[in-house]
Amino acid sequence: LLYTIKFEKQRIEKDATVMNIGHEVQELKQQGNKYFSQRSYEEAISCYTKALLKNDKVTTIYTNRALCYLKLELWDRVLKDCKLALDIDKMMTKAHFFMGQALTEQQKFDEAIQAYTIAIESAKVKKEHFGDDLHQALRRTKKKKLNFEEEKRVKEEIELQTLLTKLLIDNLEKQKTQDPSEDEVVEIDKQNEDLERKYTKYLDTLNHMFAELDDRRQKREVPDYLCGKISFEIMKDPVITPSGVTYERLHMILS
């Protein structure tokens, strides 16, 4: 109840701000929107910036400019404008949504997931209709996080295998007797051959171990259809809706 009252107060204040943004600011915003529809993002940014210089309390102008920066892949500027919008309206859905996109591109996946989660909650409270866009964005980010972590593990395993291989080879060379005398040649050659066979087995065992790791990694990849549409985690209690889409039962109850 307290949250609803707080939200209603923010909505009234927001409506009052919009009503008083001024005719010139509104014209600049509309001109920016026109440029945006024409994909002239730099020109749109210029219009939005001019509007904000005249009235820096209009959250939608910040998010409109943030969307232009998204199109231009200027992630830090997206985050800056979204934060400015959230300073005015902490539950502005679009600001959290655009933040999530920029943070995802910066590979700050945990922060992006948090931004999307707040956006989803905000849209639910405000009864805003984003279709499945917010949930799709959250699922994509969770999947990117999983893929990123998997790629990181693979890279670390390859580096470890390379390091261990180098250590074994270096150790072999240290143990081998170099430049034996004429009397020792036959015996030393035999010792060196024994060492090489021994270390070849070590290397074969090492390569086999990492090959098994690769095999287990491929087997643990989970098909998308086994993952929840909201959490992107393996479903434990799936439910098929009348539309034919499968969800985790818990998320159906909470939604």
C-alpha positions in Angstrom: 0.0 0.0 0.0 2.8 2.4 0.9 4.5 1.6 -2.4 1.3 2.3 -4.3 0.8 5.6 -2.5 4.4 6.6 -3.3 4.0 5.6 -6.9 0.7 7.6 -7.2 2.4 10.7 -5.7 5.3 10.3 -8.3 2.7 10.0 -11.1 0.9 13.2 -10.1 4.2 15.1 -9.8 5.3 13.7 -13.2 2.0 14.7 -14.8 2.3 18.2 -13.4 5.9 18.4 -14.8 4.8 17.3 -18.2 1.9 19.9 -18.3 4.4 22.6 -17.5 7.2 21.7 -19.9 6.5 24.6 -22.1 5.4 25.0 -25.7 9.0 25.5 -27.0 10.3 22.4 -25.2 7.4 20.4 -26.6 8.2 21.5 -30.1 11.9 20.6 -29.7 10.9 17.2 -28.3 8.6 16.6 -31.3 11.3 17.7 -33.7 13.7 15.3 -32.1 11.1 12.5 -32.4 10.8 13.3 -36.1 14.5 13.1 -36.6 14.6 9.8 -34.7 12.0 8.3 -36.9 14.2 9.3 -39.9 17.2 7.6 -38.2 18.9 11.0 -37.9 20.1 10.3 -34.4 22.7 13.1 -34.1 20.1 15.7 -35.1 17.6 14.2 -32.7 20.1 14.4 -29.9 20.7 18.0 -30.7 16.9 18.8 -30.4 16.6 16.8 -27.1 19.7 18.6 -25.7 18.2 22.0 -26.5 14.9 21.0 -24.9 16.7 19.9 -21.7 18.6 23.2 -21.5 15.2 24.9 -21.3 13.7 22.3 -18.9 15.8 19.6 -17.3 13.0 17.9 -15.4 11.3 16.1 -18.3 12.2 12.4 -17.9 10.9 11.3 -21.4 13.4 13.6 -23.1 16.3 12.0 -21.2 15.1 8.5 -22.2 14.5 9.7 -25.8 18.1 10.9 -26.0 19.3 7.7 -24.3 17.6 5.7 -27.0 19.5 7.7 -29.6 22.7 6.9 -27.8 21.7 3.3 -27.8 21.3 3.3 -31.6 24.8 5.0 -31.8 26.2 2.4 -29.4 27.4 5.1 -26.9 26.8 3.0 -23.8 28.2 5.4 -21.2 26.0 8.2 -22.5 23.0 5.9 -22.3 23.7 5.2 -18.7 24.2 8.9 -17.9 20.9 9.9 -19.4 19.0 7.0 -17.7 20.4 8.0 -14.4 19.4 11.6 -14.8 15.9 10.4 -15.6 15.8 8.1 -12.6 16.9 11.0 -10.4 13.5 12.5 -11.2 11.5 9.3 -11.4 13.1 6.3 -9.7 10.6 3.9 -11.2 10.7 5.1 -14.8 10.4 1.8 -16.7 12.1 2.9 -19.9 15.1 4.3 -18.1 15.7 0.9 -16.4 15.0 -0.9 -19.6 17.6 1.2 -21.6 20.1 0.9 -18.7 19.8 -2.9 -18.9 20.6 -2.8 -22.7 23.6 -0.6 -22.2 24.9 -2.6 -19.3 24.5 -5.9 -21.2 26.6 -4.5 -24.1 29.3 -3.5 -21.5 29.1 -7.1 -20.2 28.0 -6.0 -16.8 25.4 -8.7 -16.7 24.5 -8.7 -13.0 23.7 -5.0 -13.1 21.8 -5.4 -16.3 19.7 -8.2 -14.9 18.9 -6.0 -11.9 17.9 -3.1 -14.2 15.6 -5.4 -16.2 14.0 -6.9 -13.1 13.2 -3.4 -11.8 11.8 -2.4 -15.2 9.5 -5.5 -15.2 8.3 -4.7 -11.6 7.8 -1.1 -12.5 5.8 -1.9 -15.7 3.6 -4.3 -13.6 2.9 -1.7 -11.0 2.1 1.1 -13.5 0.2 -1.4 -15.8 2.4 -0.4 -18.7 2.3 -2.6 -21.8 5.7 -3.7 -23.2 4.5 -7.0 -24.6 7.2 -9.6 -24.0 10.0 -7.1 -24.7 11.2 -6.8 -21.1 11.2 -10.5 -20.4 12.9 -11.2 -23.7 15.6 -8.7 -22.9 16.1 -10.3 -19.5 16.3 -13.8 -21.0 18.8 -12.6 -23.6 21.0 -11.1 -21.0 20.9 -14.2 -18.8 21.8 -16.3 -21.8 24.7 -13.9 -22.7 25.9 -14.1 -19.1 25.9 -17.9 -19.2 27.7 -17.9 -22.6 30.3 -15.3 -21.4 31.0 -17.4 -18.2 31.3 -20.5 -20.3 33.7 -18.9 -22.8 35.8 -17.6 -19.8 36.0 -21.1 -18.3 37.1 -22.5 -21.7 39.8 -19.8 -22.1 41.1 -20.5 -18.6 41.2 -24.2 -19.2 43.1 -23.7 -22.4 45.6 -21.5 -20.6 46.0 -24.0 -17.9 46.5 -26.9 -20.4 49.1 -24.8 -22.2 50.9 -23.9 -19.0 51.0 -27.5 -17.7 52.2 -28.8 -21.1 55.1 -26.2 -21.0 56.0 -27.1 -17.5 56.2 -30.8 -18.4 58.3 -30.2 -21.5 60.6 -27.8 -19.5 61.0 -30.3 -16.7 61.9 -33.1 -19.3 64.6 -31.0 -20.8 66.1 -30.2 -17.4 66.2 -33.9 -16.5 67.8 -35.0 -19.7 71.6 -35.3 -19.6 73.2 -33.0 -22.1 76.5 -33.4 -23.9 77.5 -36.8 -22.5 81.1 -38.1 -22.8 81.9 -40.8 -25.4 81.8 -43.5 -22.7 78.4 -42.4 -21.5 76.7 -41.9 -24.9 74.9 -45.2 -25.1 73.8 -45.3 -21.4 72.7 -41.6 -21.4 70.8 -42.0 -24.7 68.9 -44.9 -23.2 68.1 -42.8 -20.0 66.9 -39.9 -22.2 64.7 -42.2 -24.2 63.1 -43.6 -21.1 62.5 -40.0 -19.8 60.9 -39.1 -23.1 58.6 -42.1 -23.0 57.7 -41.3 -19.4 56.8 -37.7 -20.2 55.0 -38.6 -23.4 52.6 -40.6 -21.2 52.3 -37.6 -18.9 51.4 -35.4 -21.8 48.9 -38.0 -23.2 47.2 -38.2 -19.8 47.0 -34.4 -19.6 45.5 -34.1 -23.1 43.1 -36.9 -22.4 41.9 -35.2 -19.2 41.2 -31.9 -21.0 39.5 -33.7 -23.9 37.1 -35.3 -21.3 36.5 -31.8 -20.0 35.5 -30.6 -23.5 33.2 -33.6 -23.8 31.5 -33.0 -20.5 31.1 -29.3 -21.4 29.3 -30.1 -24.6 27.0 -32.6 -22.9 26.0 -30.0 -20.2 24.7 -27.5 -22.7 20.9 -27.2 -22.1 18.5 -26.8 -25.0 16.5 -23.5 -24.9 13.2 -25.3 -24.8 14.1 -26.8 -21.4 14.7 -23.4 -19.9 12.1 -21.1 -18.4 10.9 -18.1 -20.5 11.4 -15.8 -17.5 14.3 -17.1 -15.4 16.2 -18.8 -18.3 17.0 -21.5 -15.8 16.2 -25.2 -16.2 12.4 -25.7 -15.5 11.7 -27.9 -12.5 7.9 -27.8 -12.7 6.9 -26.8 -16.2 3.3 -25.7 -17.1 1.9 -25.4 -20.6 -0.4 -22.4 -21.0 -3.5 -22.4 -23.3 -1.4 -20.5 -25.9 1.1 -23.4 -26.0 3.9 -21.6 -24.2 5.7 -23.4 -21.4 6.5 -21.6 -18.1 7.9 -22.5 -14.7 4.8 -23.0 -12.4 6.3 -20.7 -9.7 6.6 -17.8 -12.2 3.0 -18.3 -13.3 1.9 -18.0 -9.7 4.0 -14.9 -9.1 3.1 -13.1 -12.3 
